[in-house]
Amino acid sequence: MTTLCQAIWKVEQELDLLTWRINGAHPWPIIRMRVFHELTRRSGLHGNPHPVRRTRSDQARLVARHVAGTVTRNPFLARGPFDALVVPHPRKPGGVEIYTDRLRAALGDSALVIDSGINGTPLTGSRNLDFFTSASGAIPSRSVDARCSEIADALEGLTGVKVPIGALVARELPKHIRLRALYRSLLKRRRIKTVYVVVAYFHQHIVGAARDLGIRVVELQHGAISPFHLGYSYPGRPVVADQPDELWTFGSYWSEVAELPAGMRTQVVGASFIQPLSEEQLAAKDPRRVVFLSQGTIGPLLLEYAVALAEARPELEVIFHLHPSERSNDYPAPSSVRVSSEDILGLLASATYQVGVATTALFEGMVLGCRTGVADLPGHEYLDPAIERGDAVLVPSPEVLATGLATLPRSSDPTAYYAPLALPL
């Protein structure tokens, strides 16, 4: 992963991609994370990080909902007035969107909530522009900017992997331009003063529309940030188009761990969905329970660690917890390993040990008093800063994990990752 990130940064700087413009828009920040995902997938380093699986009937129902939503969920038709626009995360464990729930409660009726139903179930009372979102990407550009092949060749020269830069730009740039104009009209029509968005790097059309109108944009943290997260990490802090004004983080660690774009401020606002355990709760943890935290990108390799530990230490209870995008039949495991989709916070609160690679749940487990091991698999660099702090240990092999499980560290200051909630409204 380090090598791929360095290749992207090198090409970005040498070809001056952050100033590259097509039809008045900056394509590079729009496709940057997608380029990274293509590189990791095509190199065999990662799979699809968040796969969405739909049958033909699923697709038909989705289209029908899009069409009906132009009337029933249209934000242009919502009763106002509104001061804020809130764009939540599509993932809602147990029907709760944990990143904006307290914010939405605090804003009340002054917030217009735009929640897509394309890759999840939208919140009750929310609005969306899903029909237009899907339609805007249906017709890609037929012309290809000459710089696309130059970028593809430069990346291939450094990584050995060919990424279809031209196809990415042809698909994503027209979509961005069309949606940016649509949201600019919406923000102006509804007289929005502040936009709150989760995962801003995949909503740059909304961020860009707000910036066009001089509207403040706040991004709420939703997952792990690291020097190797291409949605946030811009070495040297250059000027980057269509970025939020502020990033509200769970804790001080996240505000300092990556070099953000120039001008982006950070503020620690804490988290409502997690808090450290009491001494009594820590004492009640199961000393035999080990939880492995899967992700779609490295799940099969991590399962090998879990199976090896279960075989070497049969007295342990080894649990392989699935990412929300995974299914149990993806992982045929022996009876010595329990594959689970239960509530992750409750599970980690009961466990003494946790092992993963790059998932945000590892940091949640630290707050919940778990001793933490990081498997030496692709993506472990995300945890390097936490390892340097002494809050986790890199585990080079299943054998080392089996013999050294009891020596895994526990975080000495978990509030650096998740502080108490304090929304600056």
C-alpha positions, 0 to 999 in steps of 0.5 A: 500500500505504501508503494502505491500511495507514493506512486500516486503522490509522485505522479500527482506532483510531477504532472501537477494534477491538482491544477488540472482542469476540464470544462472548468472542473478539477478531475483529479480530486474527483477520481483520486480515491477511485484510482487508488481502489483500482490500483489496489484491486488490479494489483491483487492487493485488495478486493472491492472494499465495500461490494454492493450485490444486486439481483436483476429484481433488486435493480428493477425495484431500485429504478422504480423507487428512483422514479417514485422518489422524484415526487415523494422524496424530492428535496426541492418540494420539502417544507422549509425553511432550512438552515442546514443540509445534512448528508449522512452515511449510507451504512446504518447498523440496526437502522441507526446512522451513528455519525450524524444522529446527534447532529440531526437531533440538535438541528431539528427541523432546521436541517434538510436531510439528503440520504440516498437509497442507492446503496442503503436504506434512507432515513425516515423523513429524509429526501434524495435526488437518486433518480438524477444521481443515477441518470447523471452518470448514465451518459459518459463523455465521448472525448478523452483528455490527452492527459489521461493516457499520460497519467495512466502511463506514469502510474503503470511505470511506477506500479506495473498496473494499468489504470483506466484513467480515461474511462474514470474521467469520462464517467465521473467528470460529467456526472460531477458537473451535472450534479454540481449544477443541480445541488447548486440550484438546491442550496440556493433555492433552500437558502442553506447556510451550512452543509454537513456531509459524511464521506466528502471525497465521494460527495464532491459535487455537493461540496463543490456546489456549496463552495461555488455559493460561499456556503460553509462545508463541514465533514464529519469523520466516519472512519479511520484516517491515516497518512495512507488514506487518499481521501484525506492525505495530501502530503505538503498540504497543497491547495485542493479543489472542492474540499470541506472547510472543516473536518470534525473528528472523533478525537485528537489523534485523527486531527493530527495523523494525516496532512489535510488539504490547505485551509481545511481546519479540524475540530475534535467533537467526540463521538456519541456512539462509544465510550470507555468501559468502567473498571468493573466492565473491564474486569468482566471481559472474557479472558478467552475471547479473541475477535478477528475484525474482517474487511472485504479487502483482506478477509480471506487472509485474516481468516487464516490467522483466525483458523491457525490461532484456533488450532494452536490454542483450542482453549480460546474462543475465536470469533471472526466478525464480518464487515457489514458488506460481507456475508457468512457464506463468503467464509467457510470456517471450521467449527473452531472459529465462529463467524459472527455478524452480531453487534460489534461494539457489544462483542468488543466490549466482552472480548479481551483481544482483537486482531484486524488490519485497517478497520475503524473497529480496531480503534473502537476496540481500543476504547473498549479495552481490547488488547490489539494485534494488527495482522501483517497483511496489505493495509496494515500501514493504516495502523502504523501511527497507533503502533508507534504510540504503543497502542497496538502491535504488528503481528507478522504471522499466525504463529507469533500471534498464538505464542504472544497473544497475552503480550498484546498491548492495551491503549493507555489513552483511548480518549485520543481516539474517541473523546466525549461528544461536544458538538460546537453548534 
